[in-house]
Amino acid sequence: MIRLGLLMLVTLLGVFMTLDRFGQGDLRTERRPEPATRASAATDAGAPSLTAPAQRFPGPPLEPSPEYAGATPEAAQVVPADGPVLYVTADRVNMRAGAGTDNPVVASLTGGSAVQALGPTGGEWVQVQTAEGRQGFVSAQFLTSDAP
């Protein structure tokens, strides 16, 4: 039993001496890549670009699908600007595909955004159109006719 303890002690001592002799320094620091130096926009303004510009390779010309081969594209439907202009009162409001919270969100409107009412404004939901032409429904409680 004593011989076994002495053998383990000598083995551990040999391992520690080997590690002490050959294990100098942090080996991981030699393998780490050097951090990239970042230049601010102010110091780099006017300097020529060191990267090549991205090349664009055009694809084949677009062709209509077979079911629309002889048809011409329809013009986008534009709603006349005859409805009242309403403004969003909350910080962010969801514009939905239909009247009700169970309909999917079409867009998100920020506070103060101007929208045009496309339908009656007296109900719980108002059909509106954004300046970009997107149409949807917004809860009437988040709309007002008073400009921000």
Disulfide bonds with the S-S distance in Angstrom:
none
